[in-house]
Amino acid sequence: MEYIEFGKHKTKVSKVVLGLMRIPSLDNSKIAELLECALENGINIVDLADCYSKGVAESKFGEVLKDNPSLKDKFFIQSKCGIRIGEKFTYYDFSKDYILKCVDASLKRMQVDHLDSLLLHRPDALMEADEVAEAFNILKEQGKVINFGVSNMNSQQIEYLSCALDQEICANQVQLSICHTPMLDAQFNVNMSNNRAIMREGGILEYCKMKKIVVQAWSVMQYGFFEGVFIGSDKYPKLNEVLNKIASENGVTPTAVAIAFVLRIPNQMQAVIGTTNINRVIESSKACDFKLTKEQWYELYLAAGNILP
Ligand SMILES: NC(=O)c1ccc[n+]([C@@H]2O[C@H](COP(=O)([O-])OP(=O)(O)OC[C@H]3O[C@@H](n4cnc5c(N)ncnc54)[C@H](OP(=O)(O)O)[C@@H]3O)[C@@H](O)[C@H]2O)c1
């Protein structure tokens, strides 16, 4: 496993992050096994959100920590807030009171006294940076949150927030996989008239590199918006052929290669995996044991059906 330095205290966190969005499907003993397996394989950071199964993911994580004292204090705990599941519909809310309320509820559910990292989950077009700043200052002063970050934001949104915040934005969590590459497509097609040239995210990779913001890739195994897993999918025969070839060249599985594709991007990168299967956690942890060559990286990009100008 490899580690990066995260936030003001330069905490060492693993490049592979265990995402816990899907743990509500597991019973608590299986969750404990998953967490133990992650630790044994060098993964020391978990990612949650208050909205995952309406708080059930956080509650289950909290119960498992309580019942398994050996797991307590071993993980860097990150959660997210701002997706508000209302009675009639879901919307986004970065108002001060709502952020404060969400963090209190997350801490209570997880039975912990602080979050190592809090991300604002999805941009609220009605957000007011001064209000977010007030909320962050209170959370910092109260010791409830150590580091702050965002998710699914473009460079201008981060810049706007940063102007008001007293804390640095440490991370931006965005969708990125071999089969979801708008951020890369735009880099290859600058000034072209095709659709790949459309910059949908405002140069977020370059911006995060300049500002030393960690980029956390989510859904590293999926194509589309939760449409399915590309590994083993008959929608991607060429990609699977290349994944298998590179996997056998490096003595790992295609899962590790898919994660290595994301980690090869020269940002401070992390890959947030969402598996609930311990064998896949072990496979994923091998993604740092080798480095894709440039040729292999481009071969994967092209095998997913992309073209270069
Ligand atoms: N910031 C955001 O907006 C946002 C959005 C979505 C997710 N996230 C975070 O990102 C994490 C990961 O998201 P995700 O769960 O969509 O990621 P993912 O790792 O791409 O997908 C996990 C799903 O794919 C299956 N899978 C994984 N590897 C596989 C393989 N090699 N072959 C077949 N199936 C495989 C898993 O099944 P098994 O469980 O059976 O392995 C699981 O159902 C979440 O837990 C959450 O923390 C953040």
The ligand as an SDF file (V2000), in Angstrom:
LIG
                    3D

 48 52  0  0  0  0  0  0  0  0999 V2000
  -19.0040   11.6610   -3.6250 N   0  0  0  0  0  0  0  0  0  0  0  0
  -19.9660   11.0560   -4.2710 C   0  0  0  0  0  0  0  0  0  0  0  0
  -20.8480   11.6940   -4.8720 O   0  0  0  0  0  0  0  0  0  0  0  0
  -19.9920    9.5590   -4.2830 C   0  0  0  0  0  0  0  0  0  0  0  0
  -20.9170    8.8760   -5.0980 C   0  0  0  0  0  0  0  0  0  0  0  0
  -20.9160    7.4750   -5.0640 C   0  0  0  0  0  0  0  0  0  0  0  0
  -20.0200    6.7940   -4.2430 C   0  0  0  0  0  0  0  0  0  0  0  0
  -19.1560    7.4800   -3.4520 N   0  0  0  0  0  0  0  0  0  0  0  0
  -18.1850    6.7830   -2.5760 C   0  0  0  0  0  0  0  0  0  0  0  0
  -17.4390    5.9160   -3.3900 O   0  0  0  0  0  0  0  0  0  0  0  0
  -17.5230    4.5870   -2.8640 C   0  0  0  0  0  0  0  0  0  0  0  0
  -17.4170    3.6260   -3.9820 C   0  0  0  0  0  0  0  0  0  0  0  0
  -18.5310    3.7550   -4.8670 O   0  0  0  0  0  0  0  0  0  0  0  0
  -19.0980    2.4730   -5.5870 P   0  0  0  0  0  0  0  0  0  0  0  0
  -19.6030    1.5110   -4.5810 O   0  0  0  0  0  0  0  0  0  0  0  0
  -20.0180    2.9070   -6.6600 O   0  0  0  0  0  0  0  0  0  0  0  0
  -17.7180    1.9220   -6.2050 O   0  0  0  0  0  0  0  0  0  0  0  0
  -17.2800    0.6850   -7.0540 P   0  0  0  0  0  0  0  0  0  0  0  0
  -16.1450    0.0610   -6.3360 O   0  0  0  0  0  0  0  0  0  0  0  0
  -17.0520    1.1860   -8.4440 O   0  0  0  0  0  0  0  0  0  0  0  0
  -18.5060   -0.3040   -7.0990 O   0  0  0  0  0  0  0  0  0  0  0  0
  -18.7740   -1.2370   -6.0910 C   0  0  0  0  0  0  0  0  0  0  0  0
  -19.7680   -2.2230   -6.6270 C   0  0  0  0  0  0  0  0  0  0  0  0
  -19.1690   -2.9120   -7.7250 O   0  0  0  0  0  0  0  0  0  0  0  0
  -19.0230   -4.2920   -7.4300 C   0  0  0  0  0  0  0  0  0  0  0  0
  -17.6740   -4.6710   -7.8330 N   0  0  0  0  0  0  0  0  0  0  0  0
  -16.5200   -4.0670   -7.4750 C   0  0  0  0  0  0  0  0  0  0  0  0
  -15.4760   -4.6640   -8.0560 N   0  0  0  0  0  0  0  0  0  0  0  0
  -15.9770   -5.6510   -8.8040 C   0  0  0  0  0  0  0  0  0  0  0  0
  -15.3960   -6.6190   -9.6450 C   0  0  0  0  0  0  0  0  0  0  0  0
  -14.0770   -6.6990   -9.8110 N   0  0  0  0  0  0  0  0  0  0  0  0
  -16.2140   -7.4770  -10.2950 N   0  0  0  0  0  0  0  0  0  0  0  0
  -17.5430   -7.4110  -10.1080 C   0  0  0  0  0  0  0  0  0  0  0  0
  -18.1570   -6.5330   -9.2980 N   0  0  0  0  0  0  0  0  0  0  0  0
  -17.3800   -5.6620   -8.6560 C   0  0  0  0  0  0  0  0  0  0  0  0
  -19.1990   -4.4150   -5.9430 C   0  0  0  0  0  0  0  0  0  0  0  0
  -19.7470   -5.6800   -5.6430 O   0  0  0  0  0  0  0  0  0  0  0  0
  -19.2030   -6.4970   -4.3640 P   0  0  0  0  0  0  0  0  0  0  0  0
  -19.6180   -5.7080   -3.1870 O   0  0  0  0  0  0  0  0  0  0  0  0
  -19.8700   -7.8130   -4.4790 O   0  0  0  0  0  0  0  0  0  0  0  0
  -17.7090   -6.5740   -4.5230 O   0  0  0  0  0  0  0  0  0  0  0  0
  -20.1490   -3.2760   -5.6220 C   0  0  0  0  0  0  0  0  0  0  0  0
  -21.4850   -3.6590   -5.8670 O   0  0  0  0  0  0  0  0  0  0  0  0
  -18.8050    4.5630   -2.0510 C   0  0  0  0  0  0  0  0  0  0  0  0
  -18.7770    3.5770   -1.0390 O   0  0  0  0  0  0  0  0  0  0  0  0
  -18.8230    5.9490   -1.4810 C   0  0  0  0  0  0  0  0  0  0  0  0
  -17.9960    5.9710   -0.3370 O   0  0  0  0  0  0  0  0  0  0  0  0
  -19.1160    8.8540   -3.4710 C   0  0  0  0  0  0  0  0  0  0  0  0
  1  2  1  0
  2  3  2  0
  2  4  1  0
  4  5  1  0
  4 48  2  0
  5  6  2  0
  6  7  1  0
  7  8  2  0
  8  9  1  0
  8 48  1  0
  9 10  1  0
  9 46  1  0
 10 11  1  0
 11 12  1  0
 11 44  1  0
 12 13  1  0
 13 14  1  0
 14 15  2  0
 14 16  1  0
 14 17  1  0
 17 18  1  0
 18 19  2  0
 18 20  1  0
 18 21  1  0
 21 22  1  0
 22 23  1  0
 23 24  1  0
 23 42  1  0
 24 25  1  0
 25 26  1  0
 25 36  1  0
 26 27  1  0
 26 35  1  0
 27 28  2  0
 28 29  1  0
 29 30  1  0
 29 35  2  0
 30 31  1  0
 30 32  2  0
 32 33  1  0
 33 34  2  0
 34 35  1  0
 36 37  1  0
 36 42  1  0
 37 38  1  0
 38 39  2  0
 38 40  1  0
 38 41  1  0
 42 43  1  0
 44 45  1  0
 44 46  1  0
 46 47  1  0
M  CHG  2   8   1  16  -1
M  END
$$$$
